[in-house]
Amino acid sequence: MAKSDKRVKITLECTVCKERNYITMKSKINDRERLEMKKYCASDRRHTLHKETR
């Protein structure tokens, strides 16, 4: 079976240091707006807000 195109690959960028740290998947149907998560940033060595980039 082929992968569904309803799920897309997104990149999460740290709002403090602007480094792109994480790659994840999200549903285009359920999550229309951009994703925001608190994740660990290795360059800052603390948990910071990460936002979805395009």
N, C-alpha and C positions, 0 to 999 in steps of 0.2 A: 504494500500500500504506500502511496505517496504521502508526504507530509502535508498537513493542512496549511493553507495560506492565511488562516484566521489568526495564527500566532506568529508574531514577528520578533526578530532579534533586536534588542535595544542596548545602548551603552549608557552607563551611569557615570556622571562626572561630579567630582567633589566641588562644592560651592566655595570652599576656602582656598584651595591651591589650584583649582581648575584642571586637575589631572584626571584622566579617564581611567578608572580603576576596575570597573565591573562590567561584564556582558551578561545579559539575562534575556529571558523570553517573556512576552506578555500577550494577552489576548486583545486583538483589535476591537472585538465586539463588546466585551465587558468593560474594558478600561480605555475610554476615549481620550481622556486628558493625560497630560504627561505625568509620569510616575515620580514620586519623591520618597526616598527612604533614608533612614539614618544607618550608615554603614561605616566600617572601620577604614580609615585612610592611613596607609603605611607611611607616607611622607610626613603627615602631621602627627602620627602616632596617637590618634584619638578618634572617637566616633564623631563624624560630621554628617551634615545633610548632603545627600547625593541626588542630583536631578537627572532626568532623562534627556539625552541629546539626540539630535537627528543627523 
